[in-house]
Amino acid sequence: MSFKTSKPYEYYRQQVEQNWFFWRPVMERFLSFERAETMTPDELSEFNAAIDYHIERKNAERGG
């Protein structure tokens, strides 16, 4: 199966980078796409900060 997009791959890659605060919780399976869509930018930003905090705590517990 093949399909054509209206824009080049680089455009979509840039969109993902610019919207990583949305995609990160979805890609890491913390949130469903549907749930992330209902959240405000502030809520998504706080959620990302919570992920960062969680990772930092886990690394500190491991001595890293």
C-alpha positions as CSV (number, residue, x, y, z in Angstrom):
1,M,0.0,0.0,0.0
2,S,1.3,3.4,-0.9
3,F,-0.1,6.9,-0.6
4,K,1.0,10.4,-1.3
5,T,1.1,13.2,1.2
6,S,0.6,16.8,0.4
7,K,3.8,17.9,2.1
8,P,7.3,16.4,2.2
9,Y,8.4,14.2,5.1
10,E,10.7,17.0,6.5
11,Y,7.6,19.2,7.1
12,Y,6.0,16.5,9.2
13,R,9.2,15.8,11.1
14,Q,9.4,19.5,11.9
15,Q,5.8,19.5,13.1
16,V,6.6,16.6,15.4
17,E,9.6,18.4,16.8
18,Q,7.6,21.6,17.4
19,N,4.8,19.7,19.1
20,W,6.9,17.2,21.0
21,F,5.2,18.2,24.3
22,F,2.0,16.7,22.8
23,W,3.5,13.7,21.2
24,R,5.9,12.6,23.9
25,P,3.3,11.4,26.4
26,V,1.4,9.7,23.6
27,M,4.5,7.9,22.2
28,E,5.6,6.8,25.6
29,R,2.1,5.5,26.3
30,F,1.4,7.7,29.3
31,L,-1.6,9.2,27.5
32,S,-3.9,8.1,24.6
33,F,-4.0,10.3,21.6
34,E,-7.6,11.0,22.4
35,R,-6.9,12.1,26.0
36,A,-3.9,14.3,24.9
37,E,-6.2,16.0,22.4
38,T,-8.5,17.1,25.2
39,M,-5.7,18.7,27.3
40,T,-4.6,22.3,27.3
41,P,-1.0,23.2,26.4
42,D,-0.4,24.0,30.1
43,E,-1.7,20.6,31.1
44,L,0.5,18.9,28.6
45,S,3.5,20.9,29.7
46,E,2.9,19.9,33.3
47,F,2.5,16.3,32.3
48,N,5.9,16.5,30.4
49,A,7.5,18.0,33.5
50,A,6.1,15.1,35.6
51,I,7.6,12.6,33.2
52,D,11.0,14.4,33.4
53,Y,10.7,14.5,37.2
54,H,9.9,10.8,37.3
55,I,12.9,10.0,35.1
56,E,15.2,12.1,37.3
57,R,14.0,10.4,40.5
58,K,14.5,6.9,39.0
59,N,18.0,7.9,37.9
60,A,18.8,9.3,41.3
61,E,17.6,6.1,43.0
62,R,19.9,4.1,40.8
63,G,22.8,6.4,41.6
64,G,22.9,8.0,38.2
